[in-house]
Amino acid sequence: IEVEQNIGWLKGVDVKAHINNYVVIAPSDGYQFVNHHKIVEASKELLKAIKPVNSQYDIPESVRNKYHITEKSKTAELFERIAFGLGGSGMRNNNLTELIGGLLFRGVDPDAVLQLCRLTNQNSPQPLEESEFN
């Protein structure tokens, strides 16, 4: 089952599901064990609870069928990110970083990347403050 990263899913609980994520555990600086229970496989109920329900970027099934769309391309996801914004708090910095990387990877001029990212931030429901954006 695929799940999306969800920072702040519950108070003190983040769902870390991005390929570049890592987990910090004791004895790392500032971290300590809360318990010593063995790590177990997540239950189906937990996975279902954290699996996103139809994000705003999902293509409706009727449209998928009409236009024979089987999978969305990464480029399509970048266009949708620009149109719909960076998402809610907790994901905006990560989404901005992915957008920058995706555009640069595709050979977009760095000045154009900056302008597209500004537009994306403006299209966000909760835009990043200018200082955080920079």
N, C-alpha and C positions, 0 to 999 in steps of 0.2 A: 504494500500500500504506500502511495506517495503522500507525504505531508509537507506543508509549507512551514517555513520558519515563522514563529509567532512570539515576538518578544513581549513579555508581560501578559501571557495567556492567563495566568492566575497570579495573584500577589506573590512575588518571590519565585515564580516558575516561568522559565522561558523554554520554548520548544526550539531547540537548536537543530535545524534540518537543512542547513546550507552546506554545499560541498567544501567550502573553505572554513567551516567552523571547527573549533577544537574545544575540548573540555579541560578545564583547570581543576585539579583536585589537590587535596593536602598531600604533601607538605609544602605546596607552593606558597610564596609570600602572601599573607593575608587570608589564606584559606585553611579551613580545618574540616575534618570529618564530622558530619552531624550524626551519622550512625555507621555501623559497620556491617549492614545487611548486604548480602550477596546481590549483585545486579541481576534482575530477572527480565525475561522477554516481556515486552508491553502486551497487555491484554487487547483483544479485539475492541472492547468497549472504549479503552483509552485511545486507541488509534482512531476509532470512529469519532471520538469527541474532539480530537485535535486536527482531523482532516478538514481542510477548508470546504465550506459549502458554497458552491457557485460564486467564485470571485467575479468582480466586475469585468474581468478580462476573459471570462469564458465565452466561447462562441455557442449560441443556442443550438440545440440538436437539430432543429428544423433548418437552420442556415447551413449547418455542417452537411446535412443530407442533400439540400438543394444544390449546393456548389461543390459537392464531393470533396469536402475538406476532411482529411483524415488526421492531420497533425499541424499545429501552428508552428511556423518557423521562428527562429530566434529574432530574425529581422522584423517579423510581424509583431513580436512581443515588444521590441524596442519602439516601434511606431505607436503601439498602444500605450506604452509607458509615457511617451511624450504627450499623447492626447489626454490621458486620464490622470497624470501626475505621479507623484512619488509614493502614494499610499498613506496610511496612517502613521502616527508616531510609533517609533520603535523599529520601523522598516525604512524610513526615508533615507537615512545615510547609506544603508546597504544598497537600496534601489538606485540611488544617485551614483554610487560607485560602479555598480553593474552597468548602468546606462553609459557612463563615461567610457568604461572598458569596451563595451560592445560597439560603441560608435568608433572609437579609435581603432579597434580591431578590424573594422570594415573600411578603414581608410578615410574616414571623414576628417576634414581639416580641423585642427584643434580649436581655431577661433569659432568655427561653426558648431563644434561640440559644446563650447561654452554657451553660445546663444541658444542651442537646443535645450541644454540643461536649465538655463534660466526660464525658458518657456515652460518646460516640464514642471519646474518648481512653482511657477505661477498657476499652472493647471491643477496643482495639488489642493485637496480639501483643507489641509493645514500646511501651508508652505513653510519651508525652513526659514529661519531668520537669516538676513543677509550675512551676518558674521559667521553663522554655522555653515551656510551654503559655501562661502568662500573657503 
